[in-house]
Amino acid sequence: MARAHKFAALSSVFTLIYVLAFFSIIPVPLVSEDVANQLIPVFPWWLLVSFGSYSLGTLGWGLFTFQDCPDAYRELMLEISQAKDDLRAKGVAVD
Amino acid sequence: QTSSDKAVGALALLVAAIVFIYYTLWAIILPFFPPTHSIHDYFPEREWAVRIPALILVVGLAAVGSFVGSVLIKEGRKRRAK
């Protein structure tokens, strides 16, 4: 839970800063006001698109680098059928 | 099989990279160029940089909501039939 607290705290701070900049209460440093007015509305959407790309990218990378393990597969299927037989014998409706 | 998995994974990674780079250029980098620069010819108008993700978000949430709703309805019917 500590990590979630830390994440929530940091996001609240950045959201507050963003909202203040959105309503022009605080100025955006380093860029001209014209450019800032173009960047600020787009920023949350950019975060969303980046998150989506990151998710899709890590998914793809995981798929690409996954090593097949046939022994583990066979062992797992055996364990599953044993568990099903066991539960069926005890009266649980499996499958 | 593993080879088609690898192909799908590589394709997903490539699509994610292209989308991220194109969108970052469009949303974050283009405002720094003067409006007359030729780079703007490679991108649609900037309000679409907000409309397209917003549309995808709405459609995505609707799809997730419909799926959850249909599962709940099916479960409710099953429970009433018992």
Backbone of each chain as nested JSON, in Angstrom:
{
  "chains": [
    {"id": "A", "residues": [
      {"number": 1, "name": "MET", "atoms": {"N": [0.821, -1.228, 0.0], "CA": [0.0, 0.0, 0.0], "C": [0.844, 1.262, 0.0]}},
      {"number": 2, "name": "ALA", "atoms": {"N": [2.076, 1.157, 0.498], "CA": [2.93, 2.347, 0.56], "C": [3.232, 2.86, -0.84]}},
      {"number": 3, "name": "ARG", "atoms": {"N": [3.421, 1.914, -1.775], "CA": [3.737, 2.332, -3.133], "C": [2.549, 3.034, -3.786]}},
      {"number": 4, "name": "ALA", "atoms": {"N": [1.332, 2.525, -3.496], "CA": [0.132, 3.155, -4.035], "C": [-0.033, 4.551, -3.459]}},
      {"number": 5, "name": "HIS", "atoms": {"N": [0.248, 4.698, -2.159], "CA": [0.162, 6.019, -1.539], "C": [1.101, 6.983, -2.207]}},
      {"number": 6, "name": "LYS", "atoms": {"N": [2.334, 6.499, -2.44], "CA": [3.334, 7.372, -3.053], "C": [2.876, 7.785, -4.448]}},
      {"number": 7, "name": "PHE", "atoms": {"N": [2.374, 6.827, -5.223], "CA": [1.908, 7.13, -6.569], "C": [0.753, 8.124, -6.525]}},
      {"number": 8, "name": "ALA", "atoms": {"N": [-0.207, 7.891, -5.597], "CA": [-1.365, 8.789, -5.499], "C": [-0.913, 10.2, -5.141]}},
      {"number": 9, "name": "ALA", "atoms": {"N": [0.031, 10.305, -4.21], "CA": [0.505, 11.622, -3.795], "C": [1.165, 12.353, -4.956]}},
      {"number": 10, "name": "LEU", "atoms": {"N": [2.068, 11.661, -5.65], "CA": [2.758, 12.291, -6.769], "C": [1.786, 12.714, -7.864]}},
      {"number": 11, "name": "SER", "atoms": {"N": [0.818, 11.811, -8.195], "CA": [-0.124, 12.177, -9.252], "C": [-0.992, 13.346, -8.843]}},
      {"number": 12, "name": "SER", "atoms": {"N": [-1.36, 13.428, -7.557], "CA": [-2.17, 14.573, -7.116], "C": [-1.395, 15.869, -7.301]}},
      {"number": 13, "name": "VAL", "atoms": {"N": [-0.107, 15.84, -6.929], "CA": [0.704, 17.053, -7.067], "C": [0.773, 17.481, -8.527]}},
      {"number": 14, "name": "PHE", "atoms": {"N": [1.082, 16.527, -9.414], "CA": [1.217, 16.884, -10.828], "C": [-0.12, 17.296, -11.427]}},
      {"number": 15, "name": "THR", "atoms": {"N": [-1.214, 16.643, -10.996], "CA": [-2.528, 17.047, -11.49], "C": [-2.84, 18.47, -11.064]}},
      {"number": 16, "name": "LEU", "atoms": {"N": [-2.508, 18.797, -9.812], "CA": [-2.757, 20.16, -9.333], "C": [-1.978, 21.178, -10.162]}},
      {"number": 17, "name": "ILE", "atoms": {"N": [-0.696, 20.888, -10.392], "CA": [0.127, 21.806, -11.19], "C": [-0.469, 21.962, -12.582]}},
      {"number": 18, "name": "TYR", "atoms": {"N": [-0.919, 20.82, -13.165], "CA": [-1.484, 20.884, -14.508], "C": [-2.756, 21.731, -14.524]}},
      {"number": 19, "name": "VAL", "atoms": {"N": [-3.65, 21.512, -13.525], "CA": [-4.904, 22.268, -13.494], "C": [-4.626, 23.761, -13.358]}},
      {"number": 20, "name": "LEU", "atoms": {"N": [-3.645, 24.106, -12.511], "CA": [-3.295, 25.519, -12.357], "C": [-2.79, 26.104, -13.67]}},
      {"number": 21, "name": "ALA", "atoms": {"N": [-1.959, 25.331, -14.374], "CA": [-1.461, 25.83, -15.655], "C": [-2.589, 25.925, -16.667]}},
      {"number": 22, "name": "PHE", "atoms": {"N": [-3.544, 24.962, -16.607], "CA": [-4.657, 24.954, -17.556], "C": [-5.491, 26.218, -17.443]}},
      {"number": 23, "name": "PHE", "atoms": {"N": [-5.727, 26.681, -16.22], "CA": [-6.521, 27.898, -16.029], "C": [-5.661, 29.154, -16.001]}},
      {"number": 24, "name": "SER", "atoms": {"N": [-4.447, 29.029, -16.457], "CA": [-3.512, 30.156, -16.585], "C": [-3.216, 30.816, -15.255]}},
      {"number": 25, "name": "ILE", "atoms": {"N": [-3.407, 30.078, -14.15], "CA": [-3.101, 30.657, -12.836], "C": [-1.607, 30.73, -12.624]}},
      {"number": 26, "name": "ILE", "atoms": {"N": [-0.883, 29.693, -13.094], "CA": [0.578, 29.773, -13.055], "C": [1.103, 29.758, -14.483]}},
      {"number": 27, "name": "PRO", "atoms": {"N": [2.163, 30.504, -14.756], "CA": [2.709, 30.496, -16.117], "C": [3.593, 29.281, -16.337]}},
      {"number": 28, "name": "VAL", "atoms": {"N": [3.669, 28.855, -17.601], "CA": [4.54, 27.743, -17.947], "C": [5.907, 28.299, -18.319]}},
      {"number": 29, "name": "PRO", "atoms": {"N": [6.975, 27.875, -17.608], "CA": [8.301, 28.436, -17.928], "C": [8.887, 27.812, -19.181]}},
      {"number": 30, "name": "LEU", "atoms": {"N": [9.905, 28.389, -19.69], "CA": [10.758, 27.855, -20.766], "C": [10.139, 27.956, -22.162]}},
      {"number": 31, "name": "VAL", "atoms": {"N": [8.81, 28.003, -22.308], "CA": [8.249, 28.103, -23.656], "C": [7.442, 29.385, -23.765]}},
      {"number": 32, "name": "SER", "atoms": {"N": [7.25, 29.836, -24.999], "CA": [6.444, 31.032, -25.214], "C": [4.991, 30.732, -24.869]}},
      {"number": 33, "name": "GLU", "atoms": {"N": [4.217, 31.752, -24.551], "CA": [2.84, 31.53, -24.11], "C": [2.007, 30.909, -25.216]}},
      {"number": 34, "name": "ASP", "atoms": {"N": [2.283, 31.287, -26.447], "CA": [1.57, 30.751, -27.595], "C": [1.733, 29.231, -27.676]}},
      {"number": 35, "name": "VAL", "atoms": {"N": [2.989, 28.785, -27.561], "CA": [3.269, 27.352, -27.615], "C": [2.641, 26.642, -26.419]}},
      {"number": 36, "name": "ALA", "atoms": {"N": [2.718, 27.277, -25.228], "CA": [2.146, 26.655, -24.029], "C": [0.645, 26.452, -24.198]}},
      {"number": 37, "name": "ASN", "atoms": {"N": [-0.042, 27.444, -24.807], "CA": [-1.49, 27.305, -25.021], "C": [-1.829, 26.186, -25.969]}},
      {"number": 38, "name": "GLN", "atoms": {"N": [-0.878, 25.827, -26.835], "CA": [-1.129, 24.688, -27.712], "C": [-0.802, 23.371, -27.022]}},
      {"number": 39, "name": "LEU", "atoms": {"N": [0.217, 23.394, -26.14], "CA": [0.66, 22.153, -25.512], "C": [-0.274, 21.691, -24.401]}},
      {"number": 40, "name": "ILE", "atoms": {"N": [-0.779, 22.654, -23.59], "CA": [-1.492, 22.275, -22.367], "C": [-2.763, 21.454, -22.627]}},
      {"number": 41, "name": "PRO", "atoms": {"N": [-3.635, 21.816, -23.581], "CA": [-4.845, 20.989, -23.761], "C": [-4.528, 19.582, -24.209]}},
      {"number": 42, "name": "VAL", "atoms": {"N": [-3.406, 19.414, -24.891], "CA": [-3.094, 18.147, -25.521], "C": [-2.423, 17.18, -24.547]}},
      {"number": 43, "name": "PHE", "atoms": {"N": [-1.849, 17.717, -23.463], "CA": [-0.975, 16.928, -22.602], "C": [-1.613, 15.682, -21.974]}},
      {"number": 44, "name": "PRO", "atoms": {"N": [-2.818, 15.758, -21.386], "CA": [-3.388, 14.528, -20.807], "C": [-3.632, 13.451, -21.857]}},
      {"number": 45, "name": "TRP", "atoms": {"N": [-4.025, 13.883, -23.064], "CA": [-4.252, 12.907, -24.125], "C": [-2.948, 12.26, -24.543]}},
      {"number": 46, "name": "TRP", "atoms": {"N": [-1.87, 13.053, -24.512], "CA": [-0.565, 12.493, -24.833], "C": [-0.164, 11.452, -23.802]}},
      {"number": 47, "name": "LEU", "atoms": {"N": [-0.483, 11.723, -22.503], "CA": [-0.203, 10.752, -21.455], "C": [-0.979, 9.461, -21.708]}},
      {"number": 48, "name": "LEU", "atoms": {"N": [-2.258, 9.601, -22.106], "CA": [-3.082, 8.429, -22.355], "C": [-2.516, 7.607, -23.514]}},
      {"number": 49, "name": "VAL", "atoms": {"N": [-2.159, 8.283, -24.61], "CA": [-1.614, 7.581, -25.771], "C": [-0.28, 6.93, -25.416]}},
      {"number": 50, "name": "SER", "atoms": {"N": [0.549, 7.639, -24.634], "CA": [1.834, 7.046, -24.238], "C": [1.625, 5.803, -23.392]}},
      {"number": 51, "name": "PHE", "atoms": {"N": [0.651, 5.873, -22.454], "CA": [0.364, 4.715, -21.623], "C": [-0.098, 3.545, -22.473]}},
      {"number": 52, "name": "GLY", "atoms": {"N": [-0.997, 3.833, -23.449], "CA": [-1.458, 2.774, -24.329], "C": [-0.333, 2.168, -25.137]}},
      {"number": 53, "name": "SER", "atoms": {"N": [0.536, 3.009, -25.693], "CA": [1.662, 2.498, -26.48], "C": [2.595, 1.682, -25.602]}},
      {"number": 54, "name": "TYR", "atoms": {"N": [2.849, 2.175, -24.374], "CA": [3.729, 1.442, -23.472], "C": [3.141, 0.079, -23.152]}},
      {"number": 55, "name": "SER", "atoms": {"N": [1.82, 0.03, -22.874], "CA": [1.183, -1.249, -22.559], "C": [1.288, -2.207, -23.737]}},
      {"number": 56, "name": "LEU", "atoms": {"N": [0.926, -1.703, -24.937], "CA": [0.981, -2.56, -26.116], "C": [2.411, -3.007, -26.393]}},
      {"number": 57, "name": "GLY", "atoms": {"N": [3.353, -2.074, -26.209], "CA": [4.753, -2.398, -26.465], "C": [5.288, -3.468, -25.527]}},
      {"number": 58, "name": "THR", "atoms": {"N": [5.017, -3.341, -24.22], "CA": [5.513, -4.347, -23.28], "C": [4.837, -5.685, -23.526]}},
      {"number": 59, "name": "LEU", "atoms": {"N": [3.552, -5.661, -23.899], "CA": [2.849, -6.894, -24.257], "C": [3.553, -7.573, -25.424]}},
      {"number": 60, "name": "GLY", "atoms": {"N": [3.795, -6.761, -26.487], "CA": [4.45, -7.307, -27.664], "C": [5.831, -7.839, -27.357]}},
      {"number": 61, "name": "TRP", "atoms": {"N": [6.594, -7.079, -26.56], "CA": [7.947, -7.513, -26.206], "C": [7.905, -8.824, -25.437]}},
      {"number": 62, "name": "GLY", "atoms": {"N": [6.959, -8.927, -24.487], "CA": [6.84, -10.167, -23.711], "C": [6.521, -11.352, -24.603]}},
      {"number": 63, "name": "LEU", "atoms": {"N": [5.585, -11.134, -25.541], "CA": [5.246, -12.185, -26.499], "C": [6.457, -12.578, -27.334]}},
      {"number": 64, "name": "PHE", "atoms": {"N": [7.203, -11.563, -27.775], "CA": [8.327, -11.803, -28.668], "C": [9.438, -12.587, -27.982]}},
      {"number": 65, "name": "THR", "atoms": {"N": [9.704, -12.281, -26.698], "CA": [10.843, -12.877, -26.019], "C": [10.471, -14.086, -25.179]}},
      {"number": 66, "name": "PHE", "atoms": {"N": [9.192, -14.54, -25.259], "CA": [8.801, -15.636, -24.399], "C": [9.414, -16.944, -24.874]}},
      {"number": 67, "name": "GLN", "atoms": {"N": [10.059, -17.67, -23.932], "CA": [10.65, -18.968, -24.273], "C": [9.648, -20.061, -23.952]}},
      {"number": 68, "name": "ASP", "atoms": {"N": [9.419, -20.928, -24.919], "CA": [8.513, -22.031, -24.709], "C": [9.121, -23.047, -23.74]}},
      {"number": 69, "name": "CYS", "atoms": {"N": [8.284, -23.662, -22.871], "CA": [8.806, -24.658, -21.943], "C": [7.893, -25.879, -21.952]}},
      {"number": 70, "name": "PRO", "atoms": {"N": [8.154, -26.844, -22.856], "CA": [7.24, -27.978, -23.027], "C": [7.138, -28.866, -21.783]}},
      {"number": 71, "name": "ASP", "atoms": {"N": [8.251, -29.023, -21.033], "CA": [8.191, -29.861, -19.825], "C": [7.242, -29.278, -18.799]}},
      {"number": 72, "name": "ALA", "atoms": {"N": [7.353, -27.959, -18.6], "CA": [6.46, -27.308, -17.642], "C": [5.013, -27.438, -18.101]}},
      {"number": 73, "name": "TYR", "atoms": {"N": [4.791, -27.346, -19.422], "CA": [3.44, -27.485, -19.97], "C": [2.862, -28.858, -19.653]}},
      {"number": 74, "name": "ARG", "atoms": {"N": [3.676, -29.905, -19.935], "CA": [3.169, -31.256, -19.675], "C": [2.888, -31.452, -18.185]}},
      {"number": 75, "name": "GLU", "atoms": {"N": [3.822, -30.96, -17.358], "CA": [3.641, -31.11, -15.905], "C": [2.374, -30.396, -15.447]}},
      {"number": 76, "name": "LEU", "atoms": {"N": [2.14, -29.214, -15.982], "CA": [0.961, -28.445, -15.599], "C": [-0.32, -29.145, -16.025]}},
      {"number": 77, "name": "MET", "atoms": {"N": [-0.37, -29.66, -17.244], "CA": [-1.575, -30.357, -17.709], "C": [-1.845, -31.585, -16.844]}},
      {"number": 78, "name": "LEU", "atoms": {"N": [-0.767, -32.296, -16.466], "CA": [-0.941, -33.462, -15.598], "C": [-1.523, -33.047, -14.244]}},
      {"number": 79, "name": "GLU", "atoms": {"N": [-0.956, -31.971, -13.673], "CA": [-1.457, -31.494, -12.378], "C": [-2.914, -31.092, -12.465]}},
      {"number": 80, "name": "ILE", "atoms": {"N": [-3.282, -30.436, -13.598], "CA": [-4.672, -29.998, -13.751], "C": [-5.612, -31.192, -13.791]}},
      {"number": 81, "name": "SER", "atoms": {"N": [-5.251, -32.245, -14.563], "CA": [-6.151, -33.393, -14.651], "C": [-6.223, -34.112, -13.311]}},
      {"number": 82, "name": "GLN", "atoms": {"N": [-5.1, -34.172, -12.585], "CA": [-5.123, -34.787, -11.246], "C": [-6.04, -34.015, -10.307]}},
      {"number": 83, "name": "ALA", "atoms": {"N": [-5.943, -32.687, -10.36], "CA": [-6.781, -31.865, -9.49], "C": [-8.251, -32.055, -9.834]}},
      {"number": 84, "name": "LYS", "atoms": {"N": [-8.554, -32.116, -11.141], "CA": [-9.953, -32.319, -11.556], "C": [-10.484, -33.654, -11.058]}},
      {"number": 85, "name": "ASP", "atoms": {"N": [-9.678, -34.723, -11.226], "CA": [-10.114, -36.037, -10.749], "C": [-10.365, -36.005, -9.259]}},
      {"number": 86, "name": "ASP", "atoms": {"N": [-9.433, -35.356, -8.534], "CA": [-9.539, -35.268, -7.086], "C": [-10.844, -34.579, -6.678]}},
      {"number": 87, "name": "LEU", "atoms": {"N": [-11.11, -33.421, -7.335], "CA": [-12.315, -32.667, -6.97], "C": [-13.573, -33.425, -7.357]}},
      {"number": 88, "name": "ARG", "atoms": {"N": [-13.531, -34.096, -8.52], "CA": [-14.71, -34.863, -8.965], "C": [-15.031, -35.983, -7.963]}},
      {"number": 89, "name": "ALA", "atoms": {"N": [-13.948, -36.623, -7.469], "CA": [-14.153, -37.687, -6.472], "C": [-14.794, -37.125, -5.209]}},
      {"number": 90, "name": "LYS", "atoms": {"N": [-14.481, -35.86, -4.875], "CA": [-15.069, -35.268, -3.66], "C": [-16.415, -34.629, -3.922]}},
      {"number": 91, "name": "GLY", "atoms": {"N": [-16.942, -34.729, -5.143], "CA": [-18.291, -34.28, -5.388], "C": [-18.429, -32.891, -5.969]}},
      {"number": 92, "name": "VAL", "atoms": {"N": [-17.295, -32.222, -6.314], "CA": [-17.396, -30.891, -6.923], "C": [-17.633, -31.041, -8.419]}},
      {"number": 93, "name": "ALA", "atoms": {"N": [-18.526, -30.225, -8.971], "CA": [-18.834, -30.317, -10.398], "C": [-17.768, -29.56, -11.183]}},
      {"number": 94, "name": "VAL", "atoms": {"N": [-16.794, -30.31, -11.75], "CA": [-15.761, -29.657, -12.552], "C": [-16.006, -29.927, -14.026]}},
      {"number": 95, "name": "ASP", "atoms": {"N": [-15.681, -28.913, -14.856], "CA": [-15.805, -29.019, -16.316], "C": [-17.242, -29.332, -16.73]}}
    ]},
    {"id": "B", "residues": [
      {"number": 1, "name": "GLN", "atoms": {"N": [1.451, -21.531, -32.15], "CA": [2.849, -21.914, -32.033], "C": [3.716, -20.716, -31.74]}},
      {"number": 2, "name": "THR", "atoms": {"N": [4.945, -20.977, -31.383], "CA": [5.822, -19.892, -30.913], "C": [6.18, -18.921, -32.016]}},
      {"number": 3, "name": "SER", "atoms": {"N": [6.32, -19.378, -33.273], "CA": [6.775, -18.458, -34.308], "C": [5.714, -17.42, -34.612]}},
      {"number": 4, "name": "SER", "atoms": {"N": [4.415, -17.837, -34.625], "CA": [3.382, -16.837, -34.874], "C": [3.232, -15.924, -33.675]}},
      {"number": 5, "name": "ASP", "atoms": {"N": [3.457, -16.453, -32.457], "CA": [3.453, -15.587, -31.269], "C": [4.504, -14.516, -31.391]}},
      {"number": 6, "name": "LYS", "atoms": {"N": [5.725, -14.936, -31.816], "CA": [6.805, -13.961, -31.946], "C": [6.448, -12.914, -32.979]}},
      {"number": 7, "name": "ALA", "atoms": {"N": [5.809, -13.343, -34.081], "CA": [5.451, -12.382, -35.123], "C": [4.427, -11.387, -34.591]}},
      {"number": 8, "name": "VAL", "atoms": {"N": [3.411, -11.891, -33.871], "CA": [2.398, -11.001, -33.298], "C": [3.033, -10.034, -32.316]}},
      {"number": 9, "name": "GLY", "atoms": {"N": [3.924, -10.564, -31.476], "CA": [4.59, -9.721, -30.487], "C": [5.408, -8.623, -31.137]}},
      {"number": 10, "name": "ALA", "atoms": {"N": [6.182, -9.009, -32.166], "CA": [7.004, -8.023, -32.862], "C": [6.128, -6.974, -33.536]}},
      {"number": 11, "name": "LEU", "atoms": {"N": [5.007, -7.421, -34.132], "CA": [4.112, -6.479, -34.795], "C": [3.51, -5.497, -33.797]}},
      {"number": 12, "name": "ALA", "atoms": {"N": [3.073, -6.04, -32.636], "CA": [2.499, -5.171, -31.608], "C": [3.515, -4.134, -31.152]}},
      {"number": 13, "name": "LEU", "atoms": {"N": [4.764, -4.58, -30.961], "CA": [5.822, -3.669, -30.518], "C": [6.054, -2.573, -31.555]}},
      {"number": 14, "name": "LEU", "atoms": {"N": [6.085, -2.983, -32.847], "CA": [6.314, -2.025, -33.923], "C": [5.181, -0.991, -33.991]}},
      {"number": 15, "name": "VAL", "atoms": {"N": [3.933, -1.483, -33.923], "CA": [2.784, -0.574, -33.971], "C": [2.834, 0.395, -32.801]}},
      {"number": 16, "name": "ALA", "atoms": {"N": [3.139, -0.129, -31.605], "CA": [3.194, 0.731, -30.422], "C": [4.261, 1.812, -30.595]}},
      {"number": 17, "name": "ALA", "atoms": {"N": [5.429, 1.432, -31.123], "CA": [6.511, 2.4, -31.306], "C": [6.106, 3.473, -32.311]}},
      {"number": 18, "name": "ILE", "atoms": {"N": [5.529, 3.04, -33.456], "CA": [5.152, 4.0, -34.491], "C": [4.091, 4.963, -33.97]}},
      {"number": 19, "name": "VAL", "atoms": {"N": [3.067, 4.413, -33.307], "CA": [2.001, 5.267, -32.77], "C": [2.579, 6.279, -31.797]}},
      {"number": 20, "name": "PHE", "atoms": {"N": [3.458, 5.806, -30.89], "CA": [4.0, 6.718, -29.893], "C": [4.812, 7.836, -30.536]}},
      {"number": 21, "name": "ILE", "atoms": {"N": [5.684, 7.465, -31.489], "CA": [6.551, 8.476, -32.1], "C": [5.728, 9.475, -32.902]}},
      {"number": 22, "name": "TYR", "atoms": {"N": [4.798, 8.971, -33.731], "CA": [3.986, 9.868, -34.547], "C": [3.169, 10.806, -33.668]}},
      {"number": 23, "name": "TYR", "atoms": {"N": [2.519, 10.227, -32.636], "CA": [1.661, 11.053, -31.797], "C": [2.462, 12.066, -31.002]}},
      {"number": 24, "name": "THR", "atoms": {"N": [3.631, 11.656, -30.496], "CA": [4.458, 12.619, -29.747], "C": [4.885, 13.768, -30.646]}},
      {"number": 25, "name": "LEU", "atoms": {"N": [5.32, 13.442, -31.88], "CA": [5.674, 14.511, -32.814], "C": [4.487, 15.444, -33.036]}},
      {"number": 26, "name": "TRP", "atoms": {"N": [3.328, 14.844, -33.274], "CA": [2.128, 15.613, -33.597], "C": [1.732, 16.531, -32.446]}},
      {"number": 27, "name": "ALA", "atoms": {"N": [1.626, 15.954, -31.228], "CA": [1.054, 16.705, -30.106], "C": [2.077, 17.61, -29.43]}},
      {"number": 28, "name": "ILE", "atoms": {"N": [3.32, 17.111, -29.263], "CA": [4.275, 17.83, -28.411], "C": [5.292, 18.634, -29.22]}},
      {"number": 29, "name": "ILE", "atoms": {"N": [5.732, 18.109, -30.357], "CA": [6.855, 18.741, -31.054], "C": [6.379, 19.793, -32.047]}},
      {"number": 30, "name": "LEU", "atoms": {"N": [5.243, 19.514, -32.741], "CA": [4.8, 20.441, -33.772], "C": [4.581, 21.872, -33.292]}},
      {"number": 31, "name": "PRO", "atoms": {"N": [4.015, 22.107, -32.06], "CA": [3.821, 23.502, -31.649], "C": [5.083, 24.347, -31.656]}},
      {"number": 32, "name": "PHE", "atoms": {"N": [6.254, 23.693, -31.572], "CA": [7.49, 24.465, -31.561], "C": [7.896, 24.944, -32.939]}},
      {"number": 33, "name": "PHE", "atoms": {"N": [7.232, 24.44, -33.99], "CA": [7.576, 24.875, -35.329], "C": [6.656, 26.017, -35.746]}},
      {"number": 34, "name": "PRO", "atoms": {"N": [7.177, 26.996, -36.504], "CA": [6.309, 28.084, -36.968], "C": [5.221, 27.542, -37.883]}},
      {"number": 35, "name": "PRO", "atoms": {"N": [4.049, 28.186, -37.907], "CA": [2.907, 27.631, -38.652], "C": [3.168, 27.481, -40.146]}},
      {"number": 36, "name": "THR", "atoms": {"N": [4.181, 28.149, -40.67], "CA": [4.429, 28.101, -42.107], "C": [5.409, 26.999, -42.491]}},
      {"number": 37, "name": "HIS", "atoms": {"N": [5.984, 26.319, -41.486], "CA": [6.993, 25.288, -41.774], "C": [6.35, 24.101, -42.494]}},
      {"number": 38, "name": "SER", "atoms": {"N": [7.1, 23.464, -43.403], "CA": [6.525, 22.393, -44.211], "C": [6.249, 21.119, -43.415]}},
      {"number": 39, "name": "ILE", "atoms": {"N": [6.809, 20.988, -42.191], "CA": [6.595, 19.742, -41.44], "C": [5.113, 19.516, -41.16]}},
      {"number": 40, "name": "HIS", "atoms": {"N": [4.338, 20.631, -41.087], "CA": [2.912, 20.502, -40.77], "C": [2.153, 19.761, -41.857]}},
      {"number": 41, "name": "ASP", "atoms": {"N": [2.748, 19.632, -43.064], "CA": [2.057, 18.929, -44.146], "C": [1.927, 17.441, -43.879]}},
      {"number": 42, "name": "TYR", "atoms": {"N": [2.783, 16.904, -42.98], "CA": [2.765, 15.464, -42.74], "C": [1.738, 15.06, -41.691]}},
      {"number": 43, "name": "PHE", "atoms": {"N": [1.05, 16.041, -41.089], "CA": [0.137, 15.733, -39.995], "C": [-1.215, 16.362, -40.266]}},
      {"number": 44, "name": "PRO", "atoms": {"N": [-2.288, 15.696, -39.8], "CA": [-3.609, 16.336, -39.898], "C": [-3.711, 17.513, -38.94]}},
      {"number": 45, "name": "GLU", "atoms": {"N": [-4.826, 18.236, -39.004], "CA": [-5.021, 19.377, -38.121], "C": [-4.923, 18.957, -36.661]}},
      {"number": 46, "name": "ARG", "atoms": {"N": [-4.459, 19.855, -35.797], "CA": [-4.12, 19.435, -34.434], "C": [-5.318, 19.131, -33.56]}},
      {"number": 47, "name": "GLU", "atoms": {"N": [-6.527, 19.641, -33.916], "CA": [-7.623, 19.285, -33.018], "C": [-7.917, 17.788, -33.099]}},
      {"number": 48, "name": "TRP", "atoms": {"N": [-7.548, 17.131, -34.223], "CA": [-7.717, 15.685, -34.302], "C": [-6.803, 14.941, -33.347]}},
      {"number": 49, "name": "ALA", "atoms": {"N": [-5.7, 15.616, -32.923], "CA": [-4.802, 14.983, -31.951], "C": [-5.495, 14.794, -30.61]}},
      {"number": 50, "name": "VAL", "atoms": {"N": [-6.57, 15.527, -30.364], "CA": [-7.363, 15.32, -29.146], "C": [-8.582, 14.46, -29.455]}},
      {"number": 51, "name": "ARG", "atoms": {"N": [-9.205, 14.693, -30.631], "CA": [-10.442, 13.973, -30.936], "C": [-10.222, 12.481, -31.08]}},
      {"number": 52, "name": "ILE", "atoms": {"N": [-9.127, 12.071, -31.731], "CA": [-8.935, 10.64, -31.98], "C": [-8.74, 9.856, -30.689]}},
      {"number": 53, "name": "PRO", "atoms": {"N": [-7.841, 10.255, -29.761], "CA": [-7.751, 9.504, -28.503], "C": [-9.049, 9.547, -27.702]}},
      {"number": 54, "name": "ALA", "atoms": {"N": [-9.753, 10.704, -27.737], "CA": [-11.014, 10.795, -27.0], "C": [-12.021, 9.799, -27.554]}},
      {"number": 55, "name": "LEU", "atoms": {"N": [-12.107, 9.715, -28.885], "CA": [-13.013, 8.769, -29.534], "C": [-12.669, 7.337, -29.156]}},
      {"number": 56, "name": "ILE", "atoms": {"N": [-11.356, 7.003, -29.236], "CA": [-10.925, 5.648, -28.911], "C": [-11.271, 5.324, -27.466]}},
      {"number": 57, "name": "LEU", "atoms": {"N": [-11.073, 6.305, -26.566], "CA": [-11.378, 6.081, -25.153], "C": [-12.848, 5.793, -24.958]}},
      {"number": 58, "name": "VAL", "atoms": {"N": [-13.723, 6.594, -25.602], "CA": [-15.168, 6.406, -25.446], "C": [-15.589, 5.049, -25.991]}},
      {"number": 59, "name": "VAL", "atoms": {"N": [-15.097, 4.713, -27.192], "CA": [-15.45, 3.425, -27.789], "C": [-14.942, 2.28, -26.916]}},
      {"number": 60, "name": "GLY", "atoms": {"N": [-13.707, 2.411, -26.419], "CA": [-13.135, 1.362, -25.58], "C": [-13.931, 1.156, -24.304]}},
      {"number": 61, "name": "LEU", "atoms": {"N": [-14.274, 2.268, -23.621], "CA": [-15.058, 2.164, -22.389], "C": [-16.431, 1.569, -22.672]}},
      {"number": 62, "name": "ALA", "atoms": {"N": [-17.041, 1.955, -23.822], "CA": [-18.344, 1.393, -24.181], "C": [-18.234, -0.103, -24.399]}},
      {"number": 63, "name": "ALA", "atoms": {"N": [-17.165, -0.538, -25.066], "CA": [-16.979, -1.972, -25.311], "C": [-16.818, -2.726, -23.994]}},
      {"number": 64, "name": "VAL", "atoms": {"N": [-15.971, -2.204, -23.102], "CA": [-15.756, -2.859, -21.809], "C": [-17.064, -2.903, -21.028]}},
      {"number": 65, "name": "GLY", "atoms": {"N": [-17.786, -1.766, -21.015], "CA": [-19.05, -1.711, -20.281], "C": [-20.078, -2.684, -20.829]}},
      {"number": 66, "name": "SER", "atoms": {"N": [-20.167, -2.776, -22.17], "CA": [-21.122, -3.704, -22.769], "C": [-20.778, -5.135, -22.409]}},
      {"number": 67, "name": "PHE", "atoms": {"N": [-19.467, -5.459, -22.451], "CA": [-19.072, -6.822, -22.121], "C": [-19.442, -7.155, -20.683]}},
      {"number": 68, "name": "VAL", "atoms": {"N": [-19.084, -6.252, -19.738], "CA": [-19.409, -6.493, -18.337], "C": [-20.926, -6.626, -18.174]}},
      {"number": 69, "name": "GLY", "atoms": {"N": [-21.684, -5.745, -18.823], "CA": [-23.137, -5.8, -18.73], "C": [-23.697, -7.105, -19.244]}},
      {"number": 70, "name": "SER", "atoms": {"N": [-23.202, -7.562, -20.398], "CA": [-23.735, -8.8, -20.968], "C": [-23.406, -9.986, -20.065]}},
      {"number": 71, "name": "VAL", "atoms": {"N": [-22.21, -10.0, -19.46], "CA": [-21.86, -11.093, -18.541], "C": [-22.79, -11.081, -17.333]}},
      {"number": 72, "name": "LEU", "atoms": {"N": [-23.058, -9.884, -16.776], "CA": [-23.939, -9.798, -15.607], "C": [-25.34, -10.287, -15.942]}},
      {"number": 73, "name": "ILE", "atoms": {"N": [-25.827, -9.883, -17.149], "CA": [-27.182, -10.307, -17.533], "C": [-27.24, -11.822, -17.669]}},
      {"number": 74, "name": "LYS", "atoms": {"N": [-26.198, -12.388, -18.303], "CA": [-26.18, -13.841, -18.483], "C": [-26.174, -14.56, -17.135]}},
      {"number": 75, "name": "GLU", "atoms": {"N": [-25.342, -14.058, -16.207], "CA": [-25.278, -14.661, -14.873], "C": [-26.613, -14.541, -14.162]}},
      {"number": 76, "name": "GLY", "atoms": {"N": [-27.267, -13.379, -14.295], "CA": [-28.557, -13.176, -13.647], "C": [-29.602, -14.14, -14.165]}},
      {"number": 77, "name": "ARG", "atoms": {"N": [-29.569, -14.343, -15.509], "CA": [-30.521, -15.302, -16.102], "C": [-30.27, -16.702, -15.615]}},
      {"number": 78, "name": "LYS", "atoms": {"N": [-28.968, -17.054, -15.529], "CA": [-28.622, -18.405, -15.074], "C": [-29.087, -18.621, -13.639]}},
      {"number": 79, "name": "ARG", "atoms": {"N": [-28.887, -17.581, -12.807], "CA": [-29.254, -17.734, -11.394], "C": [-30.773, -17.827, -11.241]}},
      {"number": 80, "name": "ARG", "atoms": {"N": [-31.541, -17.083, -12.062], "CA": [-32.984, -17.126, -11.955], "C": [-33.527, -18.458, -12.449]}},
      {"number": 81, "name": "ALA", "atoms": {"N": [-32.825, -19.062, -13.427], "CA": [-33.299, -20.33, -13.977], "C": [-33.08, -21.474, -13.01]}},
      {"number": 82, "name": "LYS", "atoms": {"N": [-32.139, -21.293, -12.045], "CA": [-31.831, -22.414, -11.141], "C": [-32.97, -22.727, -10.204]}}
    ]}
  ]
}
